[in-house]
């Protein structure tokens, strides 16, 4: 009887396992078709002079030409500068807004979260058109009107090497904080109230609570947002493509835009594939260092 019961239990577990594999089969097929296969194909293409009707194996020539390309290294520098200038400020602004929203009533929190998240679901092309209007070099442009109030002359914000990168950075500072604000706000709501009560008994002020309770409690959230923000910043494409096209004089050419141009403008698919893999490696190394040096005392 015991053996028969064991066999029935084993058969039931096997059936459950089969159903489990069946349920995840769709996800595995989608992953294989749209993630694994493109990555493997890009790796193979990176060693070829790719042509739709016949490719030639050229070894590491695409990688060698990439590493000898001044434009590639300039795009790396532009991307690093853009990341260093945008990510810390964006996280600080998102954190500050979340702190300001936290004491409000629930319905007001919901209203502000919806307002700040709205640009995330809006069309990036539409938002870029709005920013093109803001940066209009004519006196009608909002930025030129603003600096005109202080007696400054009109500036060609997107058409000069002096201001083009700064314009993209300001655009990043003032937009698309919705997701980070909501994540920070959820983490703030998860902090145990007893910590604040103990701090009140000790006579701690707002800044002391912020530094000794809030900041340490939000380390996992901050690390997550930092890693994802850096990854997104290194992959930035839309802003540079729609606002400046990488110009002037490649002052705003990011790595993502360079890969796009090589693939769909110059039809050098092998070089574009090699550069995309190099970019993926750079992002992986940076993420590894972030987890290693910033995540030492982070508890999940």
C-alpha positions in Angstrom: 0.0 0.0 0.0 2.8 2.4 0.9 4.6 1.7 -2.3 1.5 2.3 -4.4 0.9 5.6 -2.6 4.5 6.6 -3.3 4.1 5.8 -7.0 0.9 7.9 -7.1 2.6 10.8 -5.4 5.6 10.5 -7.8 3.3 10.4 -10.8 1.4 13.4 -9.5 4.7 15.4 -9.1 5.7 14.5 -12.6 2.4 15.7 -14.0 2.7 18.9 -12.1 6.2 19.4 -13.5 5.0 18.8 -17.0 2.2 21.4 -16.5 4.8 23.8 -15.2 7.0 23.4 -18.3 3.9 23.8 -20.4 3.0 27.1 -18.8 6.5 28.6 -19.2 6.9 27.3 -22.8 5.4 30.4 -24.3 7.8 32.6 -22.4 10.7 30.4 -23.3 9.8 30.5 -27.0 9.4 34.3 -26.9 12.8 34.6 -25.2 14.4 32.3 -27.7 13.0 34.1 -30.7 13.3 37.7 -29.7 16.3 37.7 -27.2 18.6 34.7 -27.5 18.4 34.4 -31.3 19.1 38.1 -32.0 22.1 38.0 -29.6 23.6 34.9 -31.2 23.0 36.3 -34.7 24.6 39.6 -33.8 27.7 37.7 -32.5 28.0 35.8 -35.7 27.4 38.9 -37.9 30.1 40.8 -36.0 32.7 38.6 -37.7 31.3 39.1 -41.2 31.1 41.6 -43.9 27.3 41.1 -43.8 25.3 41.2 -47.0 21.7 40.0 -47.3 22.5 37.9 -50.3 25.9 36.6 -49.2 28.2 37.4 -46.3 32.0 37.1 -46.1 33.8 36.0 -42.9 36.4 38.7 -42.1 37.4 37.6 -38.5 38.0 40.5 -36.1 38.2 43.2 -38.7 35.0 44.9 -37.5 36.3 45.0 -33.9 39.7 46.3 -35.0 38.2 49.1 -37.2 35.9 50.0 -34.3 38.7 50.3 -31.8 40.7 52.4 -34.3 37.7 54.7 -35.0 38.0 58.2 -33.4 34.2 58.6 -33.8 33.6 55.5 -31.8 35.7 56.8 -28.9 34.1 60.2 -29.2 30.7 58.6 -28.9 31.9 56.7 -25.8 33.1 60.0 -24.2 29.8 61.7 -25.1 27.8 58.8 -23.6 29.9 58.8 -20.4 29.5 62.6 -20.1 25.8 62.4 -20.6 25.5 59.6 -18.1 27.6 61.3 -15.4 25.6 64.6 -15.8 22.1 63.1 -15.9 21.9 60.0 -13.7 22.9 61.4 -10.3 20.8 64.6 -10.8 17.8 62.6 -12.0 17.9 60.3 -9.0 18.3 63.2 -6.6 15.3 65.0 -8.2 13.2 61.8 -8.1 14.1 61.2 -4.5 13.3 64.8 -3.5 9.9 64.7 -5.2 9.0 61.4 -3.5 10.0 62.9 -0.1 7.7 65.9 -0.8 4.8 63.7 -1.9 5.1 61.3 1.1 3.3 63.5 3.7 0.3 64.2 1.5 -3.0 62.4 1.7 -3.6 59.3 -0.3 -5.7 60.9 -3.0 -3.1 63.6 -3.5 -0.3 61.1 -3.7 -2.2 59.3 -6.4 -2.8 62.5 -8.3 0.9 63.5 -8.2 2.0 60.0 -9.2 -0.3 60.1 -12.2 0.9 63.6 -13.2 4.6 62.7 -12.9 4.2 59.3 -14.6 2.2 60.7 -17.6 5.3 61.7 -19.7 6.5 58.0 -19.4 3.5 56.7 -21.3 3.4 59.7 -23.7 5.0 59.4 -27.1 8.8 60.1 -27.1 8.5 61.7 -30.5 5.7 64.1 -29.3 7.8 65.0 -26.2 10.8 65.7 -28.5 8.7 67.9 -30.7 7.7 69.9 -27.6 11.4 70.2 -26.6 12.4 71.3 -30.1 9.9 74.1 -29.7 11.3 75.0 -26.2 14.8 75.1 -27.8 13.7 77.1 -30.8 16.7 79.4 -31.7 14.3 82.1 -32.7 13.2 84.7 -30.1 9.9 82.8 -29.8 11.6 79.8 -28.2 10.8 79.5 -24.5 14.4 79.2 -23.4 15.4 82.2 -25.4 12.5 84.2 -24.0 13.6 83.1 -20.5 17.2 84.2 -20.9 16.0 87.4 -22.6 14.4 88.5 -19.4 17.9 88.7 -18.0 19.3 90.6 -21.0 21.0 87.7 -22.6 21.1 87.2 -26.4 19.3 84.3 -28.3 21.2 81.1 -28.4 21.1 78.2 -30.9 20.7 75.6 -28.2 20.8 72.5 -30.5 23.0 73.9 -33.3 26.3 74.6 -31.5 28.9 72.4 -29.9 28.8 74.6 -26.8 25.2 74.1 -25.9 24.0 71.0 -27.7 25.0 68.4 -25.1 23.9 70.7 -22.3 20.5 71.0 -24.0 20.1 67.2 -24.0 21.2 67.0 -20.4 18.6 69.6 -19.3 16.0 67.7 -21.2 16.8 64.6 -19.3 16.8 66.5 -15.9 13.3 67.9 -16.5 11.5 64.8 -17.9 10.8 61.1 -17.3 11.1 60.9 -13.5 7.7 59.2 -13.1 8.9 55.6 -12.7 11.7 56.5 -10.3 9.4 58.6 -8.2 6.8 55.8 -7.9 9.5 53.3 -6.9 11.0 55.6 -4.4 7.6 56.4 -2.9 6.7 52.7 -2.6 10.0 52.2 -0.8 9.4 55.1 1.5 6.0 53.8 2.4 7.6 50.5 3.3 9.8 51.9 6.1 8.7 50.9 9.5 7.1 53.7 11.5 8.8 52.6 14.7 12.1 53.9 13.3 10.6 57.4 13.1 9.0 57.1 16.6 12.3 56.1 18.1 14.0 59.0 16.4 11.3 61.4 17.8 12.0 60.1 21.3 15.7 60.9 20.7 14.9 64.4 19.5 16.0 63.8 15.9 15.2 66.5 13.4 14.0 66.1 9.7 17.5 66.0 8.3 18.7 63.5 10.9 15.8 61.2 10.1 16.5 61.6 6.4 20.2 60.7 6.7 20.1 58.0 9.4 16.8 56.3 8.6 15.6 57.0 5.1 18.8 57.0 3.1 20.0 53.6 4.6 16.6 52.0 4.2 16.5 53.0 0.5 19.9 51.7 -0.4 18.5 48.6 -2.3 16.1 50.9 -4.1 18.7 53.5 -5.0 21.1 50.8 -6.2 18.4 49.3 -8.4 17.5 52.7 -9.9 21.2 53.6 -10.3 22.0 50.4 -12.2 18.9 50.6 -14.5 19.4 54.4 -15.0 23.1 53.9 -16.1 22.1 51.1 -18.4 19.3 53.2 -19.9 21.6 56.2 -20.2 24.3 54.2 -22.1 21.6 53.0 -24.5 20.2 56.5 -25.1 19.2 57.0 -28.7 15.9 58.7 -29.2 16.8 62.1 -27.7 20.0 62.5 -29.7 18.4 61.1 -32.9 15.3 63.4 -32.8 16.8 66.5 -31.2 20.3 66.9 -32.8 20.9 63.9 -35.1 24.2 63.5 -33.3 25.5 66.9 -34.4 26.9 69.4 -34.6 30.3 68.0 -35.4 29.2 64.7 -33.6 29.1 66.6 -30.3 26.0 64.6 -29.3 26.7 61.3 -31.1 26.0 58.6 -28.5 27.0 55.0 -28.9 23.4 53.9 -29.6 23.1 56.5 -32.3 26.4 55.5 -33.9 25.3 51.9 -34.0 22.0 52.9 -35.6 23.8 55.0 -38.2 26.3 52.2 -39.1 23.5 49.7 -39.5 20.7 51.6 -41.2 22.5 54.6 -42.7 25.8 53.1 -44.0 24.5 49.5 -44.0 27.7 48.3 -42.2 25.8 45.6 -40.3 28.9 43.7 -39.2 30.5 46.8 -37.6 27.2 47.8 -36.0 26.9 44.3 -34.5 30.4 44.4 -33.2 29.8 47.8 -31.6 26.6 46.7 -30.0 28.4 43.7 -28.4 31.2 46.0 -27.2 28.5 48.3 -25.7 26.8 45.4 -24.0 30.2 44.3 -22.5 30.8 47.9 -21.2 27.4 48.0 -19.6 27.9 44.6 -18.0 31.3 45.6 -16.5 29.9 48.9 -15.2 26.9 47.1 -13.6 29.2 44.5 -12.0 31.3 47.3 -10.5 28.2 49.0 -9.2 27.0 45.9 -7.5 30.4 45.1 -6.1 31.3 48.4 -4.6 27.9 50.0 -3.9 26.0 46.9 -2.9 28.4 45.6 -0.2 26.1 46.5 2.8 22.8 46.3 0.9 20.2 43.9 2.2 17.4 42.7 -0.1 
